[in-house]
Amino acid sequence: MMSGSIQCLLYLLVTTLIVHEIRASWEEWWTYDGISGPAFWGLINPQWPLCTKGRRQSPIDVDPEKLLYDPYLRPVHLDKHKIQLYGFNAELYHNMSEAQHKSQGIVGISLMVQIGDTPNPELRIITSTFNQIQYKAQYTPIRHLSLHSLLPETLQYMTYEGSTTHPGCWETTVWIILNRPIYITKQEFYALRKLMQGSETTPKAPLGNNARPVQHLHHRTVRTNIDFKKIEGKNCPSMKKKTYYKANTWIDEREPSYQV
């Protein structure tokens, strides 16, 4: 009888621990593949419905034929103390968690990375620490990193309203896609793909292709400050639209008409 009570107590204890672990790790279940991948993010957590039903999701496929030239787009200004992978206005919001629930509360800077023999020096500072941060929650200090040197030297970009590319896919992000790549070596790219998604105690699959699939545009506008101006000898018309106005002939119906 005592043995049965002990077994029952142990069973309840284990069950309690499992339930506690499930609640504690609810937001840790998502990955980039399998039944916890992007197609299931909206089902894993009821607080993430936008991942499945959202209409302004990211990333998107940028079609050059559908870009809208906006001559009033301002140059991108980066504050080296506030911009991260995602940024927010620190004068309006206390932290990222607050900003991600506000309309246009987040700005995302998207960098295109291309494999090359001459890597970005600032990116190399980051990739040189990968052997110290193989798993989630590991960290190492990085000093003397210049954000401006990390970004490509270009003033041209595209922008649209979208979402975070991780759960819960909040549709509060203004994306800025810079129109020039930075470079990474094959060795650095391989080291990046070998980083693990989970912690050291509960490792998951390597990052590998840690990218969410392309989402539908749903009639959104992608604006750009890139003007493909006409070059001598080239048939490249300006993207800037010229608008003309012509007044209609004014007819006053109150005046009598005369026939001769």
Secondary structure, DSSP 8 states (H G I E B T S, - for coil): -HHHHHHHHHHHHHHHHHHHHHHHTGGG---SSGGGSGGGHHHH-TT-THHHH-SS-S-----GGGEEE-TT-------TTT-SSEEE-TTT-SSHHHHTTSTT-EEEEE--EEE-SS--HHHHHHHTTGGG--STT------S--HHHHS-S---EEEEEE--SSTT--S-EEEEEESS-EEE-HHHHHHHHTSBSS-SSS---B-SS--------TT--EEE-------TTS----SS------------TTS-----
